[in-house]
Amino acid sequence: MFKNHLDNQKGITLVEVLAVLLLLSIILTLSFSIFINVVEQNARSTSHVNVRQEANLVISQIRNKHHTEESEEYALCLEDVQPSQQFEFDSFSIDGTPFENCQNKNPHEDLLVSFTLLDEFDNDFTIDTTIEAKKEIIEKSKVSISLPSFQRDFYTYLKEENVFVYGAGIDIGGGNNVKSHGGEGQIVIDNSNKKDLEFTRGGQTVSVPKIYIDKTGNTIRYKGGSGMGESGITELISIKGDLEIKYGNPKIISKEIFIDGSIIFDGSAKIESQEKTYIKGNVVINNGNPTLSSKEVYIDGSVTFDGSGRINADKVYISGDVNFNKWDTYINAKEIYVEGNVYSATNNDAHKNIPHGEFISSDLPKHPKIQIPKLRGENWYSNNGYERKDTLEDNVKIFTNDFTFRKLQGEDQDYDLNNVTIVSKGDIDLSNMGGISLSGILFAPNGKVIFKGESFKGMVIAKDGFDTSRGGTDITFRNIQHYFSSSKDVPFK
């Protein structure tokens, strides 16, 4: 019986074995082909970045040699600046002369360098730049900026510096337009309240030439579609304090941006300057596609890429380490100088080929340190036409403990109030303005100013800040001399 059982068992035939082997070989061949294609595609997709980084490395080698020579003349040879094996020069000239072997150069003269670099995929990158003379680099080792002087009385300071808002905070409503008059005006936010500052409403436009925000020891947060500055109008944004710019598409835009603090940004956040961005602190670029764009970027700290962010610039200087924790993160720049170390959690050659170089430090803009002045004596206000009332009219001057606007019964909903001066020992509450437009001076040295109306034109000085959180309100700067011709007429000491 057992023998019959064995006779009935069927094994695998040779044909079946060959068929299985054939199928396995086909599958392995296809898999290997797909793998090779993926590898080649990845190599091609990053090759344009690699050739850019290699070109930056060549420039860095030439610059280091030009700036470290002690003699009056030295030999610059092609063999000193040869690229890696997978790259080659398509053309190369120095000072307009083809660079083939060696050229004698003076380190105290500018060096005109032009070359095109090719990689194995025939991608090319051309650099045409000037390496400054050694003696000029020493003179310029510190970036200089024009710093305004603030040693003046408060009235003169407001007039000459065109101050628009001065206080511990500003809350701008969605869709609000904050703008200057005649291309002038600046916003000054101090940290007298020792609180964080948040911009969370989208759609507002802040179009003033200068913005100073000092929240040292606290945090400034931009969220959603909030933003600060406008291209072509804002010349300077200077921020002191840690900065969080994330969630949605918040943006900071100016000709020059200075940030004295660490930065965390993600989403579609943007920091964009036309000339220079200087950051004294660490930068962490998280998820999403945040970008830091400028002609020149200086980061006096470390940079960590945890998401798909970018730094786009002609020149990038970083004093600390650079950490790439994602493949698709890049520093897109013609010239890159990293004083610290570069670490990459991926095998992206573009991360590994970032050259080392010296960081160039810079002075940060000085922020105003003038204290909001105290009120005058009560007799001064009564002797100069100030009234105690809670209704408004053209040319009225009000002095009170706390001011809350009261609209008269039957009063029109939409109208203009011009040349109004309100001075309060506490708060100024204009949240019941509706469709009313107001122009004038709002002075609350111990409190807060709230305005929720159609539009405001003038100046706000308030220790605890300016709240214009109602959407759709136009806020326009007007210089203090439009309302007061001299310091003896102003409602403060």
Secondary structure as the mmCIF struct_conf table of DSSP 4:
data_model
#
loop_
_struct_conf.conf_type_id
_struct_conf.id
_struct_conf.beg_label_comp_id
_struct_conf.beg_label_asym_id
_struct_conf.beg_label_seq_id
_struct_conf.end_label_comp_id
_struct_conf.end_label_asym_id
_struct_conf.end_label_seq_id
HELX_RH_AL_P HELX_RH_AL_P1 PHE A 2 ASN A 8
HELX_RH_AL_P HELX_RH_AL_P2 LEU A 14 THR A 68
BEND BEND1 SER A 71 GLU A 72
STRN STRN1 TYR A 74 CYS A 77
HELX_RH_3T_P HELX_RH_3T_P1 LEU A 78 VAL A 81
TURN_TY1_P TURN_TY1_P1 GLN A 85 GLN A 86
STRN STRN2 PHE A 87 ILE A 94
TURN_TY1_P TURN_TY1_P2 ASP A 95 GLY A 96
STRN STRN3 THR A 97 PRO A 98
BEND BEND2 GLU A 100 ASN A 101
STRN STRN4 CYS A 102 LYS A 105
TURN_TY1_P TURN_TY1_P3 PRO A 107 HIS A 108
BEND BEND3 GLU A 109 GLU A 109
STRN STRN5 LEU A 111 ASP A 119
TURN_TY1_P TURN_TY1_P4 GLU A 120 PHE A 121
STRN STRN6 ASP A 124 ILE A 131
HELX_LH_PP_P HELX_LH_PP_P1 GLU A 132 ALA A 133
HELX_RH_AL_P HELX_RH_AL_P3 LYS A 134 GLU A 139
TURN_TY1_P TURN_TY1_P5 LYS A 140 LYS A 140
BEND BEND4 SER A 141 SER A 141
STRN STRN7 LYS A 142 VAL A 143
BEND BEND5 ARG A 152 ARG A 152
HELX_RH_AL_P HELX_RH_AL_P4 PHE A 154 GLU A 161
TURN_TY1_P TURN_TY1_P6 ASN A 162 ASN A 162
STRN STRN8 VAL A 163 GLY A 167
BEND BEND6 ALA A 168 ALA A 168
STRN STRN9 ILE A 170 ILE A 172
TURN_TY1_P TURN_TY1_P7 GLY A 174 GLY A 175
STRN STRN10 ASN A 177 LYS A 179
STRN STRN11 HIS A 181 HIS A 181
TURN_TY1_P TURN_TY1_P8 GLY A 182 GLY A 183
STRN STRN12 GLU A 184 GLU A 184
STRN STRN13 GLN A 186 ILE A 189
TURN_TY1_P TURN_TY1_P9 SER A 192 ASN A 193
STRN STRN14 LEU A 197 PHE A 199
BEND BEND7 GLY A 202 GLY A 203
STRN STRN15 THR A 205 SER A 207
BEND BEND8 PRO A 209 PRO A 209
STRN STRN16 LYS A 210 GLY A 224
TURN_TY1_P TURN_TY1_P10 GLY A 225 GLY A 225
STRN STRN17 GLY A 227 MET A 228
TURN_TY1_P TURN_TY1_P11 SER A 231 ILE A 233
STRN STRN18 LEU A 236 GLY A 248
STRN STRN19 LYS A 251 ASP A 260
BEND BEND9 GLY A 261 GLY A 261
STRN STRN20 ILE A 263 GLY A 267
TURN_TY1_P TURN_TY1_P12 SER A 268 SER A 268
STRN STRN21 LYS A 270 ILE A 279
BEND BEND10 GLY A 281 GLY A 281
STRN STRN22 VAL A 283 GLY A 288
STRN STRN23 THR A 291 SER A 293
BEND BEND11 LYS A 295 LYS A 295
STRN STRN24 GLU A 296 ILE A 299
BEND BEND12 ASP A 300 GLY A 301
STRN STRN25 VAL A 303 PHE A 305
BEND BEND13 GLY A 307 SER A 308
STRN STRN26 ARG A 310 ILE A 318
BEND BEND14 SER A 319 GLY A 320
STRN STRN27 VAL A 322 PHE A 324
BEND BEND15 LYS A 326 LYS A 326
TURN_TY1_P TURN_TY1_P13 TRP A 327 ASP A 328
STRN STRN28 TYR A 330 VAL A 338
BEND BEND16 GLU A 339 GLY A 340
STRN STRN29 VAL A 342 SER A 344
BEND BEND17 ALA A 345 THR A 346
HELX_RH_AL_P HELX_RH_AL_P5 ASP A 349 LYS A 352
TURN_TY1_P TURN_TY1_P14 ASN A 353 ASN A 353
HELX_LH_PP_P HELX_LH_PP_P2 ILE A 354 PRO A 355
STRN STRN30 HIS A 356 HIS A 356
STRN STRN31 SER A 361 SER A 362
HELX_LH_PP_P HELX_LH_PP_P3 ASP A 363 PRO A 368
HELX_LH_PP_P HELX_LH_PP_P4 ILE A 370 LYS A 374
STRN STRN32 LEU A 375 LEU A 375
HELX_LH_PP_P HELX_LH_PP_P5 ARG A 376 GLY A 377
HELX_RH_AL_P HELX_RH_AL_P6 GLU A 378 ASN A 383
TURN_TY1_P TURN_TY1_P15 ASN A 384 GLY A 385
STRN STRN33 GLU A 387 GLU A 387
BEND BEND18 ASP A 390 ASP A 390
TURN_TY1_P TURN_TY1_P16 ASP A 394 ASN A 395
STRN STRN34 LYS A 397 THR A 400
BEND BEND19 ASN A 401 ASP A 402
STRN STRN35 PHE A 403 THR A 404
HELX_LH_PP_P HELX_LH_PP_P6 LYS A 407 LEU A 408
TURN_TY1_P TURN_TY1_P17 GLN A 409 GLY A 410
BEND BEND20 GLN A 413 ASP A 414
STRN STRN36 ASP A 416 SER A 424
BEND BEND21 LYS A 425 GLY A 426
STRN STRN37 ILE A 428 LEU A 430
TURN_TY1_P TURN_TY1_P18 SER A 431 ASN A 432
TURN_TY1_P TURN_TY1_P19 GLY A 434 GLY A 435
STRN STRN38 SER A 437 ALA A 444
TURN_TY1_P TURN_TY1_P20 PRO A 445 ASN A 446
BEND BEND22 GLY A 447 GLY A 447
STRN STRN39 VAL A 449 PHE A 451
BEND BEND23 GLY A 453 GLU A 454
STRN STRN40 SER A 455 ALA A 462
TURN_TY1_P TURN_TY1_P21 LYS A 463 ASP A 464
STRN STRN41 PHE A 466 THR A 468
BEND BEND24 ARG A 470 ARG A 470
TURN_TY1_P TURN_TY1_P22 GLY A 471 GLY A 472
STRN STRN42 ASP A 474 PHE A 477
HELX_RH_3T_P HELX_RH_3T_P2 ILE A 480 HIS A 482
TURN_TY1_P TURN_TY1_P23 TYR A 483 TYR A 483
BEND BEND25 SER A 485 SER A 486
HELX_RH_3T_P HELX_RH_3T_P3 SER A 487 ASP A 489
BEND BEND26 VAL A 490 PRO A 491
STRN STRN43 PHE A 492 PHE A 492
#
